[in-house]
Amino acid sequence: MSAFSGTKGGTSEDSWMLVDGLLSMGKSLVEMKKTGSKEITFEQRKEVIQSMVNWTRGIGLFIKKVSENKGKSIDLSLFGIDYDTIVSSPSERALYETQGTFSLPHYLKDFPKMSKDFEPFAYKGMSAFLGALESKCPATAEFKDLFVKVADYMACFKSGIKVEMQQKSVKLFRAISVLDGTNGETSVDSWRMVDGMLSMGILVTEMKKNVSQEITFEQRKELIGAMVKWARAIGLLVKTASEKKGQSIDLASFGVDYSPHVASPIKGANGEL
């Protein structure tokens, strides 16, 4: 790949996308082999389709870029896999900032290279995402309480106080149950949300242990995946609860919905994933 793209052994944004697409597809194939004769669930179907999209898009964009460097254009829209929605120009960036919206793919374009920079980067992104998401929700006490409890819970990983974390996790569960109407029971959305926050918190804690080291390729994959998982989990919970209140939320605008937007954080993170 490096010889083909002229990077002389280095890496490019498109080559990282290609590798990620291959890994994503391979992982899905391995997982499906484990299920054997079982019927494919709705969630599995979405993941498998997304893996196929990532695979074809990763290869397509890599070949397109190399081909254009050789003077021959390729129109990927004919294959239905072209993708280029990353905000990049100064005017687009200004529009993004003044409108007060938040796009995870856009934010991940400035993904840090050193371990010491990940924690502030992650918390700044999480705070911006929560603020933008809350602005889309019904202005009720239940939604406001949820966002406060989420921020409090995530702050525990920053402070590292385990006792405080246990107390705030209980308060968070209560806020979730009130919001989604489960009355103390657990729902798929609530479990997904807690799992996403735990994954994010654990990785933030791990990165703090090696602050002087450069973030490796494997770590970048894991960190970006955790941020996407965290944002998507909270987004889906809030989206479902908001729709029960009669107010629709378009998560695609945040780049975290179950859709081709999954690929954009990979492209937006300086090619690290």
C-alpha positions in Angstrom: 0.0 0.0 0.0 2.7 2.5 0.9 4.6 1.7 -2.3 1.4 2.1 -4.3 0.4 5.4 -2.7 3.9 6.9 -2.6 4.1 7.3 1.1 7.4 5.5 1.3 6.5 3.2 4.2 4.5 5.9 6.0 0.8 6.0 6.4 -1.9 8.2 4.9 -5.5 9.0 5.8 -6.8 6.8 3.1 -4.6 3.9 3.9 -5.8 3.9 7.5 -9.4 3.9 6.3 -8.6 0.9 4.1 -7.1 -1.1 6.9 -9.9 -0.2 9.2 -12.4 -1.3 6.6 -10.6 -4.7 6.2 -10.4 -5.2 10.0 -14.1 -4.3 10.5 -15.2 -6.7 7.8 -13.0 -9.5 9.1 -14.3 -9.0 12.6 -17.9 -9.2 11.5 -17.2 -12.4 9.5 -15.6 -14.0 12.5 -18.5 -13.0 14.8 -21.1 -14.3 12.4 -19.3 -17.7 12.1 -19.7 -18.0 15.9 -23.5 -17.7 15.6 -23.7 -20.8 13.3 -27.3 -21.5 12.3 -28.9 -18.8 14.4 -31.0 -16.2 12.7 -29.3 -12.8 12.3 -30.7 -10.3 14.7 -31.6 -6.7 13.8 -28.6 -5.3 15.6 -26.3 -7.9 13.9 -27.7 -7.0 10.5 -26.9 -3.3 11.0 -23.4 -4.1 12.1 -22.7 -6.5 9.2 -24.1 -4.1 6.6 -22.0 -1.3 8.1 -18.9 -3.4 7.9 -19.5 -4.1 4.3 -20.0 -0.4 3.7 -16.8 0.4 5.6 -14.9 -2.2 3.6 -16.0 -1.1 0.2 -15.6 2.6 1.0 -12.1 2.1 2.6 -10.8 0.4 -0.5 -12.7 2.7 -2.9 -11.4 5.9 -1.4 -7.8 4.6 -1.3 -7.9 3.6 -5.0 -9.7 6.8 -5.9 -7.0 8.9 -4.3 -4.1 7.0 -5.9 -5.8 6.9 -9.3 -6.2 10.7 -9.2 -2.6 11.1 -8.3 -1.9 9.2 -11.6 -4.2 11.5 -13.5 -7.2 9.3 -13.8 -10.5 10.2 -12.0 -12.8 7.6 -10.5 -16.5 8.4 -9.6 -17.3 6.3 -6.5 -20.8 7.6 -6.5 -21.5 5.1 -9.2 -20.8 2.4 -6.6 -22.9 4.1 -4.0 -20.0 4.4 -1.6 -18.6 7.8 -2.0 -18.2 9.7 1.3 -17.0 13.2 2.0 -18.9 15.2 4.6 -16.0 16.3 6.9 -16.0 20.0 7.6 -12.6 21.2 6.5 -12.5 24.7 5.0 -12.2 27.7 7.3 -15.6 29.0 6.2 -17.3 25.7 7.0 -15.5 25.5 10.4 -16.7 29.0 11.3 -20.2 28.0 10.3 -19.9 24.9 12.5 -18.8 26.9 15.5 -21.2 29.8 15.2 -24.2 27.5 14.8 -23.4 25.8 18.1 -23.7 22.3 16.6 -21.4 19.4 17.4 -20.2 16.7 15.0 -18.1 13.9 16.4 -16.3 13.3 13.0 -15.4 16.9 12.9 -14.1 17.0 16.4 -12.0 13.8 15.9 -10.1 15.5 13.1 -7.9 17.0 15.9 -7.3 13.7 17.7 -4.2 14.0 19.9 -0.9 12.2 19.4 0.3 12.0 23.0 -1.3 10.1 25.9 -1.2 13.1 28.1 -3.4 15.1 25.7 -6.2 12.5 25.4 -8.0 13.2 28.7 -8.6 16.9 28.2 -9.4 16.2 24.5 -12.0 13.5 25.5 -13.6 15.6 28.3 -13.9 18.7 26.1 -15.5 16.6 23.3 -17.9 14.9 25.7 -18.9 18.2 27.2 -19.6 19.7 23.8 -21.5 16.7 22.7 -23.7 16.7 25.8 -24.4 20.4 25.5 -25.4 20.1 21.8 -27.5 17.0 22.5 -29.3 18.6 25.4 -30.2 21.6 23.3 -32.1 19.3 21.0 -34.2 17.7 23.8 -37.4 18.8 25.4 -36.7 21.3 28.1 -38.0 19.2 31.0 -36.6 18.5 34.4 -36.1 14.8 33.6 -33.8 15.6 30.6 -31.9 18.2 32.5 -31.3 15.9 35.5 -30.0 13.1 33.1 -27.4 15.4 31.6 -26.2 16.6 35.0 -25.9 13.0 36.2 -24.0 11.9 33.1 -21.5 14.7 33.5 -21.1 14.0 37.2 -20.6 10.3 36.5 -18.0 10.9 33.8 -16.1 13.3 36.1 -15.5 10.5 38.5 -13.1 8.9 36.1 -11.2 12.1 36.1 -11.0 12.3 39.9 -10.5 8.6 40.4 -12.7 8.5 43.5 -14.3 5.0 43.5 -16.7 5.6 46.4 -18.0 8.7 44.8 -18.4 6.8 41.5 -20.6 4.2 43.1 -22.9 6.8 44.6 -23.2 8.7 41.3 -23.8 5.5 39.3 -26.9 4.9 41.4 -28.1 8.4 40.9 -27.5 8.0 37.1 -29.5 4.8 37.0 -32.4 6.6 38.7 -32.3 9.5 36.3 -32.3 7.0 33.4 -35.2 5.0 34.7 -37.3 8.2 35.3 -36.5 9.5 31.8 -37.3 6.3 29.9 -40.2 5.3 32.1 -38.8 1.9 33.2 -39.5 2.7 36.9 -36.3 1.2 38.2 -36.0 -1.6 35.6 -33.4 -1.7 33.0 -33.8 -1.3 29.2 -31.6 -2.1 26.2 -30.9 1.6 25.8 -29.9 2.1 29.5 -27.6 -0.9 29.5 -26.0 0.3 26.2 -25.5 3.8 27.7 -23.9 2.5 30.9 -21.6 0.2 28.9 -20.6 3.0 26.7 -19.7 5.2 29.6 -17.8 2.5 31.4 -15.7 1.8 28.3 -15.0 5.4 27.9 -14.1 5.9 31.5 -11.8 2.9 31.7 -9.8 4.0 28.7 -9.5 7.6 30.1 -8.1 6.1 33.3 -5.7 3.8 31.4 -4.3 6.6 29.3 -3.5 8.6 32.4 -1.1 5.9 33.4 1.2 6.5 30.4 1.0 10.3 30.0 4.5 10.6 28.4 3.9 8.0 25.7 2.8 8.5 22.1 -0.6 7.0 21.3 -0.2 3.9 19.2 -2.3 2.9 16.2 -4.1 0.2 18.2 -4.8 2.6 21.1 -6.2 5.2 18.6 -8.5 2.6 17.2 -9.7 1.7 20.7 -10.0 5.3 21.9 -11.9 6.5 18.9 -14.2 3.4 19.0 -14.9 4.2 22.7 -15.8 7.8 22.0 -18.1 6.8 19.2 -19.7 4.1 21.4 -20.1 6.5 24.3 -21.7 9.2 22.2 -23.9 6.8 20.3 -25.2 5.1 23.4 -26.2 8.4 25.1 -27.6 9.7 21.8 -29.8 6.6 21.3 -31.2 6.7 24.8 -32.0 10.4 24.6 -33.4 10.0 21.1 -35.8 7.3 22.2 -36.9 9.2 25.3 -37.3 12.4 23.3 -39.5 10.7 20.7 -41.8 9.4 23.5 -42.3 13.1 24.3 -43.2 13.8 20.7 -39.9 15.5 19.8 -37.6 13.9 17.2 -33.8 14.1 17.3 -31.6 13.5 14.2 -28.5 11.9 15.5 -27.0 11.7 12.0 -26.2 15.4 12.4 -23.9 14.5 15.3 -22.3 11.7 13.2 -23.2 9.0 15.8 -26.3 7.4 14.4 -26.4 3.8 13.1 -25.7 4.7 9.5 -22.8 5.4 7.1 -21.8 8.2 9.5 -20.0 5.5 11.5 -17.2 5.8 9.0 -16.6 9.5 9.3 -14.9 9.4 12.7 -12.3 7.2 11.1 -11.7 9.6 8.3 -11.8 12.6 10.7 -9.2 11.5 13.1 -6.1 12.5 11.1 -6.2 9.0 9.6 -5.4 7.2 12.9 -8.1 4.6 12.8 
